[in-house]
C-alpha cells in the first residue's frame, strides 16, 4: 500500500518521532535512578530489596512517575501524526497529496501508525525500565533479593490482576506493560481522529489529556465509578480487568464513530 509507505517515510523525517523515543527512554531511566536513590536513602538497598516487578515503573506505588507519564506520553506521541492533516491543510499541500494517494487510505494508515508506533515505543521503553530493575533488584514475588520475605502475600480481588501478580510476577509485569501501552496507543489514535474537528494546532496535542480529564468528571455522574482511564494507566489502582476492557470499548467506539462520520462527511471514495 503506497499510502502506508508514504506515511512511514513521513514518520522517519519528523524530528518529533526521535524526540518521543528519547523522552520515553529518558523518563524510564530516571525512574530506575530514583528507585536506587530511594533504596539507598531508606537504607534498605542491601537489607530488603523489593523485586523488579514491585519496582516496575507501571506498578511502583512508592517511586512513581505515573502522573508525569500520563501527562507527557499522550502529548509527546500526539506530536508525531496528530497535527499532520492540520499542517497539510494550512500549507495547502493536501490538494497535491490528493492527486498522488487515496485520502481515505491515507487517513486509515495514519490512524494505524499512530497507534502501532505509540504501542511499540511505550512497550520497549517500559521493558527497558524493567530489564534495568531486574538486573539491580532481581526477580520474583518477594520483598528481598534473597527471598527472605514475600511482599503483599494476600490477594486483593479489586486490584488489577492481583492474583496473577502473586502466581506469576513476570507474566503480570508483561501483561500490564502490554495493556498500558495499548491504552496509550488508543489515546494517541483518538487524538489524530479528533484533530479533524479541531482548528488549533496546540489544542490537538492536548486532546488525549482533555479526554482523560473529561471522562473522570463524567463517569461518576453516570454512576460509573468503577471506570477510569487514569486507573487503566496505573495498574496498582483498585480496579479490575473488566473495567479496563470497558474503557477500551468506550474509546474505540467513540474513535470509530468520529472517523466514520468524518469520512462520510467528506464523501471520500475508496
FENUR-V924002 format. One record per backbone hydrogen bond with DSSP energy under -1.0 kcal/mol. NH is the residue of the N-H (numbers start at 1). CO is the residue of the C=O. Records with the same first field share a line. If there is no record, write none. Layout:
BEGIN
NH = CO  CO
END
This chain:
BEGIN
5 = 1
6 = 2
7 = 3
8 = 4
9 = 5
10 = 6
11 = 7
12 = 8
14 = 11
19 = 15
20 = 16
21 = 17
22 = 18
23 = 19
24 = 20
25 = 21
26 = 22
27 = 23
28 = 24
29 = 25
30 = 26
31 = 27
32 = 28
33 = 29
34 = 30
35 = 31
36 = 32
37 = 33
38 = 34
39 = 35
40 = 36
41 = 37
42 = 38
44 = 39
48 = 44
51 = 142
52 = 138
55 = 51
56 = 52
59 = 56
60 = 56
69 = 65
70 = 66
71 = 67
72 = 68
73 = 69
76 = 72
77 = 73
78 = 74
79 = 75
80 = 77
82 = 78
84 = 81
87 = 83
88 = 84
89 = 85
90 = 86
91 = 87
93 = 88
94 = 88
97 = 93
98 = 94
101 = 97
106 = 102
107 = 103
108 = 104
109 = 105
110 = 106
111 = 107
112 = 108
113 = 109
114 = 110
115 = 111
116 = 112
117 = 113
118 = 114
119 = 115
120 = 116
121 = 117
122 = 118
123 = 119
124 = 120
125 = 121
126 = 122
127 = 123
128 = 124
129 = 125
130 = 126
131 = 127
132 = 128
133 = 129
134 = 130
135 = 131
136 = 132
137 = 133
138 = 134
142 = 140
143 = 149
147 = 144
159 = 156
160 = 237
162 = 159
165 = 161
166 = 162
167 = 163
168 = 164
172 = 168
173 = 169
174 = 170
175 = 171
176 = 172
177 = 173
178 = 174
179 = 175
180 = 176
181 = 177
182 = 178
183 = 179
184 = 180
185 = 181
186 = 182
187 = 183
188 = 184
189 = 185
190 = 186
191 = 187
192 = 188
193 = 189
194 = 190
195 = 191
196 = 193
197 = 194
198 = 195
204 = 200
207 = 204
210 = 206
211 = 207
212 = 208
213 = 209
214 = 210
215 = 211
216 = 212
217 = 213
218 = 214
219 = 215
222 = 218
223 = 220
224 = 219
227 = 224
232 = 228
234 = 231
237 = 234
239 = 237
244 = 240
245 = 241
246 = 242
247 = 243
248 = 244
249 = 245
250 = 246
251 = 247
252 = 248
253 = 249
254 = 250
255 = 251
256 = 252
257 = 253
258 = 254
259 = 255
260 = 256
261 = 257
262 = 258
263 = 259
264 = 260
265 = 261
266 = 262
268 = 263
END
